[in-house]
Amino acid sequence: MSFEELPHTADVKIRVRADTLGALFSDACMALMQVMYGNDRRSGITKEIILDAPDIEALLSDFLSEVLFITEVDCFVIAHADVTIAGLHLTAVLEGERFDPHRHNKGTEVKGISYSGMSIQKDMKGYNLEILFDV
C-alpha cells in the first residue's frame, strides 16, 4: 500500500502510487479508510461492488463514493479491498468489520470524494493518483 497525505488548506489531499489500476483503486480505498478510521481495521465481513463508468476518473470517483456510502449506511469499516478493473468495468471485494466506536474514532469525517483536481497518470513505474477527500 503506497499513499501519502499532501498539504491542503481545507480538505485531505492524497497521493497514491501503484503498479496496476486495480492496486491504485485498492490503495485509494485504503487511504480513505485510514483518513476516516485510523489503522485498527479487521476483516470478517465481505461485500462486493460492481460498477461501470464512461471513463477511468468517473470509475474511481464512483467507486470511492460507493465505498463512502457503504461505510456510512452499513456501518462497515474496510480492512482490505481486492479491486479488478477490465476496461471501464470494476469488481471489488471488500473485507472489513462493523464500526466499533472504541477503535474506529481516530479519524476525520469525509463528506465526499472530489472530482475536482483528480489526476490519474501512468508512467514507466506504474500509476499515480492525486485526489481530494472533502472533509
VOBARO-312267 format. One record per residue (C-alpha): residue in three letters; x, y, z. Coordinates in nm, 2 decimals, m for minus. Example, Ala and Ser with C-alpha at 12.3 -4.5 7.8 and 13.67 -1.06 7.14 Angstrom:
("ALA",(1.23,m0.45,0.78))
("SER",(1.37,m0.11,0.71))
//
This chain:
("MET",(0.00,0.00,0.00))
("SER",(0.16,0.32,m0.11))
("PHE",(m0.01,0.65,m0.03))
("GLU",(0.07,0.98,0.14))
("GLU",(m0.12,1.28,0.26))
("LEU",(m0.02,1.60,0.09))
("PRO",(m0.06,1.96,0.23))
("HIS",(m0.40,2.12,0.16))
("THR",(m0.57,2.42,0.31))
("ALA",(m0.92,2.28,0.36))
("ASP",(m0.96,1.92,0.26))
("VAL",(m0.75,1.60,0.27))
("LYS",(m0.53,1.56,m0.04))
("ILE",(m0.38,1.21,m0.10))
("ARG",(m0.12,1.09,m0.35))
("VAL",(m0.13,0.71,m0.43))
("ARG",(0.12,0.51,m0.63))
("ALA",(0.06,0.16,m0.76))
("ASP",(0.18,m0.09,m1.03))
("THR",(m0.17,m0.15,m1.17))
("LEU",(m0.51,0.03,m1.19))
("GLY",(m0.67,m0.23,m0.96))
("ALA",(m0.40,m0.17,m0.70))
("LEU",(m0.43,0.21,m0.74))
("PHE",(m0.80,0.19,m0.67))
("SER",(m0.75,m0.05,m0.38))
("ASP",(m0.49,0.18,m0.22))
("ALA",(m0.71,0.48,m0.27))
("CYS",(m0.98,0.29,m0.08))
("MET",(m0.73,0.21,0.20))
("ALA",(m0.62,0.57,0.21))
("LEU",(m0.99,0.68,0.26))
("MET",(m1.03,0.42,0.54))
("GLN",(m0.70,0.54,0.70))
("VAL",(m0.82,0.90,0.70))
("MET",(m1.17,0.81,0.83))
("TYR",(m1.09,0.53,1.09))
("GLY",(m0.72,0.50,1.16))
("ASN",(m0.51,0.18,1.15))
("ASP",(m0.72,m0.06,1.36))
("ARG",(m0.93,m0.23,1.10))
("ARG",(m1.00,m0.61,1.07))
("SER",(m1.16,m0.85,0.83))
("GLY",(m1.46,m1.08,0.89))
("ILE",(m1.74,m0.95,0.66))
("THR",(m1.72,m0.94,0.28))
("LYS",(m1.91,m0.71,0.05))
("GLU",(m1.89,m0.67,m0.33))
("ILE",(m1.91,m0.37,m0.56))
("ILE",(m1.97,m0.39,m0.93))
("LEU",(m1.95,m0.07,m1.14))
("ASP",(m1.92,0.06,m1.49))
("ALA",(m1.84,0.42,m1.59))
("PRO",(m1.77,0.62,m1.90))
("ASP",(m1.40,0.69,m1.81))
("ILE",(m1.14,0.59,m1.56))
("GLU",(m1.17,0.91,m1.34))
("ALA",(m1.55,0.86,m1.32))
("LEU",(m1.49,0.49,m1.23))
("LEU",(m1.26,0.59,m0.94))
("SER",(m1.50,0.86,m0.82))
("ASP",(m1.80,0.63,m0.84))
("PHE",(m1.60,0.35,m0.66))
("LEU",(m1.48,0.57,m0.37))
("SER",(m1.83,0.73,m0.34))
("GLU",(m1.98,0.38,m0.32))
("VAL",(m1.72,0.29,m0.05))
("LEU",(m1.81,0.60,0.14))
("PHE",(m2.18,0.52,0.11))
("ILE",(m2.14,0.16,0.23))
("THR",(m1.92,0.27,0.53))
("GLU",(m2.18,0.52,0.64))
("VAL",(m2.51,0.33,0.57))
("ASP",(m2.39,m0.02,0.67))
("CYS",(m2.15,0.10,0.95))
("PHE",(m1.88,m0.10,0.77))
("VAL",(m1.51,m0.04,0.81))
("ILE",(m1.30,m0.18,0.53))
("ALA",(m0.97,m0.35,0.61))
("HIS",(m0.89,m0.48,0.26))
("ALA",(m1.01,m0.42,m0.10))
("ASP",(m0.94,m0.65,m0.39))
("VAL",(m1.02,m0.45,m0.70))
("THR",(m1.02,m0.58,m1.05))
("ILE",(m1.06,m0.35,m1.35))
("ALA",(m1.13,m0.46,m1.70))
("GLY",(m1.16,m0.16,m1.93))
("LEU",(m1.42,0.06,m1.76))
("HIS",(m1.57,m0.22,m1.56))
("LEU",(m1.48,m0.26,m1.19))
("THR",(m1.54,m0.55,m0.95))
("ALA",(m1.43,m0.51,m0.59))
("VAL",(m1.44,m0.75,m0.30))
("LEU",(m1.43,m0.55,0.03))
("GLU",(m1.33,m0.72,0.35))
("GLY",(m1.40,m0.55,0.68))
("GLU",(m1.60,m0.53,1.00))
("ARG",(m1.88,m0.34,1.17))
("PHE",(m1.79,0.00,1.30))
("ASP",(m1.67,m0.01,1.66))
("PRO",(m1.67,0.34,1.82))
("HIS",(m1.40,0.25,2.06))
("ARG",(m1.15,0.15,1.79))
("HIS",(m1.26,0.35,1.48))
("ASN",(m1.30,0.71,1.61))
("LYS",(m0.94,0.82,1.54))
("GLY",(m1.00,0.97,1.20))
("THR",(m1.16,1.26,1.02))
("GLU",(m1.51,1.26,0.88))
("VAL",(m1.51,1.25,0.50))
("LYS",(m1.82,1.41,0.34))
("GLY",(m1.74,1.32,m0.02))
("ILE",(m1.50,1.25,m0.30))
("SER",(m1.39,1.55,m0.50))
("TYR",(m1.38,1.51,m0.88))
("SER",(m1.21,1.85,m0.90))
("GLY",(m0.83,1.82,m0.92))
("MET",(m0.84,1.44,m0.96))
("SER",(m0.54,1.33,m1.16))
("ILE",(m0.46,0.97,m1.27))
("GLN",(m0.13,0.95,m1.46))
("LYS",(0.06,0.65,m1.60))
("ASP",(0.44,0.64,m1.63))
("MET",(0.71,0.38,m1.66))
("LYS",(0.68,0.29,m1.29))
("GLY",(0.30,0.25,m1.29))
("TYR",(0.01,0.47,m1.19))
("ASN",(m0.01,0.79,m0.99))
("LEU",(m0.32,0.94,m0.84))
("GLU",(m0.39,1.27,m0.66))
("ILE",(m0.73,1.31,m0.51))
("LEU",(m0.91,1.53,m0.26))
("PHE",(m1.14,1.40,0.01))
("ASP",(m1.40,1.66,0.11))
("VAL",(m1.40,1.70,0.49))
//
